[in-house]
Amino acid sequence: MPNSNRGSTGFQSNEFDQEYDRPSKSQRKREMTALQVLGAELIAEPRERVKRVPMPEDVRDAILECQGIKDHEGRRRQLQYVGKKMRSLTEEEVDIIRKTIDSWKAPSRAETAAMHALERHRERLLADDGALTELRAQHPELDVQHMRTLIRNARREQAENKPPKAYREIFQILKGFQASAKAAASAAAESEDEESPDEE
């Protein structure tokens, strides 16, 4: 008599599908750590800024409470609690919080880029005499004689390994020009807005 159980393993293969669909233990741990770090980032921010972040009130309260705790052990426990509250958030809520934090970092990235541009400009002034002519064309108010002296002194500072006094002063002058240009551009944009009122 043929065995009706032959070939049957006694379970349906899809019983294990859910098992494989679930994130692994290490994956879950990584996600928990990321949320704990996100909570710590919020704790490090000013209170007024945290209050403006879109998030559930209980999570915000836990973060604000942690900011007020000075005791090391108490703060550590509260930080763990914040991590636990962060894990109660939906993916969408976490996403909004991340985007908000990223938007805070954007201005500092722009400032860093502007600073690097100034540093490159200073190096060009030290390496190429033609760069001073360009600078004078862009900024007629420039005291060329003074700048020429600073460039000469900065080159000497580098050659003789002296404190970079003139080198720093060149940077400050360039920074002043950059700030003036930014203010002028901002004023021009404002007057343009005033001249072109919204159409009815």
C-alpha angles and dihedrals in degrees: 000000000000115000108244090202094057111122092013117113093197096248138069113251091227090066087083097044092088089051091059094042092060117091114258121256092254091048090053090048091052091051092048091050091049090053091048089052090048089052090049090051090055091047089055092056125088114274094241090054092049090051090060096053112106104242140120113289095238091056092048091048091052090051094047091048091052090052090059096051114098099173109099097221093042090050091049091053092047090049089056089049090051088052090052091050090048089057089059091064123102120242089254092054092049090048092053091049092049092049091049092052090047090052089056090054094050097079092051089051089053091048091050091050090050091050091050090050089054091049091051090049091052091050089051090053091052094046102039128040089201090066090069090055089052091049091051091050090053094043112030089179090067116121095230096186092053092046091049089053091049092050091050091048092046091053089051091048090055094045094048096036093240127156108287098243098139090036090059093044091056088054092051092051091050090046090053091052090049092051091049091050091049092049091048092050091049092049091048091051091050094050089048089055090051093049094051107050118190113278117247 
